[in-house]
Amino acid sequence: MLSRTADHLFWMARYMERAENTARMLDVTRKALLLPQSDERALHSLRAVLSISELAEAFAARYDAVAADNVLHFMTADPNNPSSIYSSLRAARENARAVRGTLTTESWETINDTWLDFNRQLEAGVLEVVPDSVFEWVKMRSHLSRGVTLGTALKDEAFYFTQLGTFLERADNTARILDVRFADAAPGARPSAAAQLDDFYYWTSILSSVSGLEIYRQVYRDVLIPERVAELLILNPSMPRSLLASLDRVCENLAMLRTENSRECERYAGKLRAELLYAEIRPILARGLHAYLTEFLGRIATLGNKIGAAFLLPVTS
């Protein structure tokens, strides 16, 4: 397969997954803001969304204040924010259009209709009135896109590059969703009773945002404990959106795309997966979840660069 085609398929999938995960992160943030809390705590939550997405400076250049409405618009509908849902869906559609002949008709129509329908919702003002419905719609359209691909695509190189983009992006974004909460947590800090209550509602919304609440109950059959939520979303290979499950799928798809140039890429991905496979949650928490996730995000970025060097178009300045 031509590197250009592989590049478009890889990024098409990444942008669709990014749109979904941005919707998930905004959804959990909005729900957290509904909890009784100080203005300072609410402001921290909004700033955390921007900082974990590495968009704090870009936001400050466009908006005078960190307010809920401003952050919501910036992360959802701002065409000048390259990581907004708007920009992600637009980029997914443009990459799909570039390889229209490689996609099935159903896949192309799903992505194209998603872009068109999203714009119609923005024009109708749905985001301002019922933002939760927009986030849920984005998630369902992403599910539909993946389902159509699985149900209609030939299992060839095009399919594997699409899957590779999906699961690499998922690993990155699951780590970011987790890090929104722990960004300011000190290693070994013990929460107060009030903070523990806040944790209960917050982590319930976190699990709901990654479709994991029912899975948590099935796995642990116990009350919600933040440490177990972290364990589920990092180390459980049966949890579809966990870091380990995502790296499992990345390694599987890399194996299907193996070339002489991809050995270093596979080795790096395999090492990262092995470290997750044999890790335990207590040492991770003792070290500090924020520090662990920050390092993980850096390594995912490195893996993305290695995938690009092995298979995709070279990055030009």
C-alpha positions in Angstrom: 0.0 0.0 0.0 1.2 3.5 -0.8 2.3 5.5 2.2 -0.1 8.3 1.3 -3.1 6.0 1.4 -2.0 4.4 4.6 -1.5 7.9 6.1 -5.0 9.0 5.2 -6.6 5.9 6.6 -4.5 6.0 9.8 -5.4 9.7 10.5 -9.1 9.3 9.4 -9.5 6.7 12.2 -7.5 8.7 14.7 -9.6 11.8 14.1 -12.9 9.9 14.5 -11.7 8.4 17.7 -10.4 11.8 18.9 -13.8 13.4 18.3 -15.4 10.6 20.4 -12.9 10.9 23.2 -13.2 14.7 23.3 -16.9 14.3 23.6 -16.4 11.8 26.5 -14.0 14.2 28.3 -16.3 17.1 28.0 -19.2 15.0 29.1 -17.5 13.9 32.3 -16.3 17.5 33.0 -19.9 18.9 32.6 -21.2 16.3 35.0 -18.5 17.1 37.5 -19.4 20.8 37.3 -22.9 20.0 38.4 -21.6 18.7 41.8 -21.6 21.1 44.8 -18.2 22.7 44.8 -16.3 25.9 45.2 -15.7 28.3 42.3 -12.0 27.5 42.6 -12.6 23.8 42.2 -14.9 24.3 39.1 -12.2 26.6 37.6 -9.6 24.0 38.2 -11.7 21.4 36.4 -12.0 23.6 33.3 -8.3 24.4 33.3 -7.5 20.7 33.6 -9.4 20.0 30.4 -7.4 22.6 28.5 -4.0 21.6 30.1 -4.4 17.9 29.5 -5.3 18.5 25.9 -2.2 20.9 25.7 -4.5 23.7 24.6 -4.2 26.2 27.5 -2.1 28.7 25.5 -4.3 28.5 22.4 -7.4 29.0 24.5 -5.9 32.0 26.3 -5.1 33.6 23.0 -8.8 33.5 21.9 -10.8 33.9 25.1 -10.6 36.4 28.0 -11.8 34.1 30.7 -11.8 30.4 31.6 -15.6 29.9 31.8 -17.7 26.8 31.1 -19.4 28.2 28.0 -16.1 29.3 26.5 -14.3 26.0 27.1 -17.4 24.1 25.8 -17.4 26.1 22.6 -13.6 26.0 22.2 -13.4 22.2 22.6 -16.6 21.4 20.6 -17.3 23.9 17.8 -14.2 26.1 17.3 -12.8 25.6 13.8 -9.5 27.2 14.8 -8.9 24.7 17.6 -7.3 21.7 15.8 -8.4 19.3 18.6 -12.1 20.4 18.8 -14.8 18.0 17.8 -15.5 20.2 14.8 -11.9 20.1 13.6 -11.6 16.3 14.3 -14.8 15.4 12.3 -13.7 17.7 9.5 -10.3 16.2 9.3 -11.7 12.6 9.5 -14.0 13.5 6.5 -11.2 15.1 4.5 -8.9 12.1 5.0 -11.7 9.7 4.1 -12.5 11.8 0.9 -8.8 11.5 -0.1 -9.1 7.7 -0.1 -12.7 7.4 -1.1 -11.9 4.5 -3.5 -10.3 2.5 -0.7 -13.3 2.7 1.6 -16.6 0.9 1.3 -19.6 3.0 0.3 -21.1 2.5 3.8 -17.9 3.7 5.5 -17.6 6.8 3.4 -21.3 7.7 3.8 -21.2 7.3 7.5 -18.2 9.6 7.9 -19.6 12.2 5.4 -23.0 12.2 6.9 -21.5 12.6 10.4 -19.7 15.7 9.3 -22.8 17.2 7.6 -25.2 16.4 10.5 -22.8 17.8 13.1 -22.8 21.1 11.2 -26.6 21.1 11.1 -26.7 20.6 14.8 -24.4 23.5 15.4 -26.4 25.8 13.1 -29.6 24.8 15.0 -28.0 25.8 18.3 -28.3 22.3 19.9 -24.9 22.7 21.6 -26.1 25.7 23.6 -29.4 24.2 24.6 -28.6 20.5 25.2 -24.8 19.9 25.0 -25.2 16.4 26.5 -27.2 15.3 23.5 -24.4 16.5 21.2 -21.8 14.6 23.1 -23.9 11.4 23.1 -24.6 11.8 19.4 -20.8 12.1 18.6 -20.1 9.0 20.6 -22.8 7.0 18.8 -21.6 8.2 15.4 -18.1 7.0 16.3 -19.6 3.6 17.3 -21.4 3.5 14.0 -18.3 4.3 12.0 -16.3 1.5 13.7 -19.2 -0.9 13.3 -19.6 -0.2 9.6 -15.9 -0.7 9.1 -15.9 -4.0 10.9 -19.0 -5.2 9.1 -18.2 -4.1 5.5 -14.4 -3.8 5.1 -12.1 -6.4 3.6 -9.5 -7.5 6.2 -6.5 -6.1 4.3 -3.9 -3.5 4.9 -6.4 -0.7 4.7 -8.4 -2.2 7.5 -5.4 -2.8 9.7 -4.1 0.8 9.3 -7.6 2.0 10.2 -7.6 -0.2 13.3 -4.1 0.9 14.2 -5.1 4.6 14.2 -8.2 3.9 16.3 -6.4 2.1 19.1 -3.4 4.3 19.3 -5.6 7.3 19.7 -7.8 5.5 22.2 -4.7 4.7 24.4 -3.7 8.4 24.3 -7.2 9.6 25.1 -8.0 7.2 27.9 -4.8 8.3 29.6 -5.9 12.0 29.2 -9.3 11.4 30.6 -7.8 9.7 33.7 -5.2 12.5 34.1 -7.9 15.2 34.2 -8.7 14.1 37.7 -5.1 13.3 39.0 -3.3 16.2 37.5 -3.0 18.0 40.9 -2.9 15.0 43.2 0.1 14.5 45.4 1.7 11.0 45.6 0.2 9.1 48.5 -2.2 11.9 49.4 -5.2 10.8 51.5 -8.5 12.5 50.6 -10.8 14.0 53.3 -14.3 12.6 53.8 -15.8 15.3 51.6 -13.2 14.6 48.9 -14.1 10.9 49.1 -17.8 11.7 48.5 -16.7 13.9 45.6 -14.6 11.0 44.3 -17.6 8.7 44.3 -19.7 10.9 42.1 -16.7 11.9 39.9 -15.5 8.4 39.3 -19.0 7.2 38.6 -19.2 9.8 35.8 -15.7 8.8 34.7 -16.7 5.2 34.3 -20.0 6.2 32.6 -18.0 8.4 30.1 -15.9 5.4 29.0 -18.8 3.0 29.1 -17.3 1.2 32.0 -19.7 1.5 34.9 -21.4 -1.9 34.3 -18.0 -3.5 33.6 -16.7 -2.2 37.0 -19.6 -3.8 38.8 -19.1 -7.0 37.0 -15.4 -7.2 37.7 -15.3 -5.9 41.3 -18.8 -6.5 42.7 -18.1 -3.8 45.3 -18.5 -0.1 46.0 -16.7 2.3 43.7 -13.1 2.8 44.8 -10.9 5.3 42.8 -7.9 3.0 42.9 -9.9 0.2 41.3 -11.2 2.5 38.6 -7.6 3.4 37.8 -6.7 -0.3 37.7 -9.7 -1.1 35.4 -8.8 1.7 33.0 -5.1 1.0 32.9 -4.4 -2.7 33.5 -7.5 -4.7 32.7 -7.1 -6.3 29.2 -10.9 -7.1 29.1 -11.9 -3.5 29.5 -12.3 -2.3 25.9 -11.0 1.2 26.5 -8.2 0.4 29.0 -4.6 1.2 28.2 -3.6 -2.4 28.1 -6.5 -3.4 25.8 -5.6 -0.6 23.5 -2.0 -1.6 23.3 -3.0 -5.2 22.7 -4.9 -4.1 19.6 -2.0 -1.8 18.5 0.4 -4.7 18.7 -2.0 -7.1 16.9 -2.4 -4.7 14.0 1.3 -3.9 13.8 1.9 -7.6 13.4 -0.5 -7.8 10.5 1.4 -4.9 8.8 4.9 -6.1 9.5 7.7 -5.1 7.2 11.5 -5.0 7.5 11.2 -1.3 8.3 8.7 -1.8 11.2 10.8 -4.0 13.5 11.8 -1.1 15.8 8.3 0.1 15.9 7.0 -3.3 16.9 9.7 -3.7 19.5 8.8 -0.4 21.1 5.1 -1.1 21.1 5.7 -4.6 22.5 7.8 -3.3 25.3 5.2 -0.8 26.3 2.5 -3.4 26.2 4.6 -5.9 28.3 5.2 -3.2 31.0 1.4 -2.8 31.2 0.7 -6.5 31.1 3.0 -7.2 34.1 2.3 -4.0 36.1 0.5 -3.7 39.4 -1.7 -0.7 40.4 -0.2 -0.1 43.8 3.4 0.8 42.6 1.8 3.0 40.0 -0.3 4.9 42.6 2.7 5.1 45.0 4.7 6.8 42.3 1.8 9.1 41.4 -0.8 8.6 38.8 -0.2 11.9 37.1 3.6 11.2 36.7 2.8 7.7 35.4 0.2 9.0 32.9 2.4 11.9 31.8 5.2 9.4 31.0 2.8 7.1 29.2 1.5 9.9 27.0 5.0 10.8 26.0 5.7 7.2 25.1 2.5 7.0 23.0 3.6 10.1 21.2 7.0 8.4 20.5 5.2 5.3 19.3 3.1 7.4 16.9 6.3 8.9 15.5 7.8 5.4 15.0 4.7 4.3 13.2 4.9 7.3 11.0 8.5 6.6 10.2 7.9 3.0 9.4 4.7 3.3 7.4 3.4 6.7 6.7 4.3 10.0 5.0 7.3 11.9 6.3 6.4 14.9 8.4 7.4 18.1 6.6 7.8 21.5 8.3 
